[in-house]
Amino acid sequence: MMISKEKVYWFDHKPTDDNDGYIYGLQYLYNDDVMYCKWYKTEEERDTDYEIRPDIKSKEGGRQWINNY
């Protein structure tokens, strides 16, 4: 099982809609399939959440999260 995370930008996915201002995203992937995506109004909020889970590696590299439950 490989879970990773990556930062995303709303306008890269749907450039004709502003998503009510929630344009900075954080998505979690299982292998390369999106499991969950959360949107934020500021880049700072998104980046803070990104750093909170160091056990989940970024798509660019880092540690792998293993579910032992």
C-alpha positions in Angstrom: 0.0 0.0 0.0 1.4 3.4 -1.0 -0.2 6.5 0.3 1.1 9.9 -0.7 0.0 13.5 -0.7 0.4 16.5 -3.0 -0.4 20.1 -3.1 -2.9 21.1 -5.9 -4.2 24.3 -7.3 -7.9 24.6 -8.2 -7.4 26.5 -11.4 -5.2 23.7 -12.8 -8.3 21.4 -12.5 -11.3 23.7 -13.3 -10.2 27.1 -14.6 -13.7 28.4 -15.2 -14.9 28.2 -11.6 -13.4 29.9 -8.5 -14.7 27.2 -6.0 -16.0 30.0 -3.7 -12.4 31.0 -3.0 -11.2 27.6 -2.0 -8.4 27.3 -4.5 -5.5 25.7 -2.6 -5.8 22.0 -2.2 -4.2 19.0 -0.6 -5.0 15.6 -2.0 -4.2 12.2 -0.6 -3.5 9.4 -3.0 -3.5 5.7 -2.8 -1.0 4.6 -5.4 -1.9 7.2 -8.0 -5.7 7.3 -7.3 -7.1 10.3 -5.4 -8.7 9.1 -2.1 -9.5 12.5 -0.6 -9.0 16.2 -1.5 -9.5 19.1 0.9 -9.6 22.8 -0.3 -8.4 25.9 1.6 -8.8 29.6 1.0 -5.2 30.4 1.7 -1.9 28.8 0.7 -0.8 29.1 4.4 -3.7 27.0 5.7 -3.0 24.3 3.1 0.7 24.3 3.7 0.2 24.0 7.5 -2.0 20.9 7.0 0.5 19.5 4.6 3.2 19.6 7.3 1.0 18.1 10.0 1.2 14.6 8.6 4.9 13.9 8.1 4.1 10.1 8.2 2.5 10.5 4.7 5.1 11.1 2.1 4.8 13.8 -0.5 4.5 12.6 -4.1 8.0 14.1 -4.6 9.5 11.9 -2.0 9.8 11.3 1.7 8.5 8.8 4.1 5.8 6.2 3.3 2.7 5.9 5.5 1.9 2.3 6.4 -1.5 1.5 7.9 -0.9 -1.0 10.8 -4.5 -1.0 12.0 
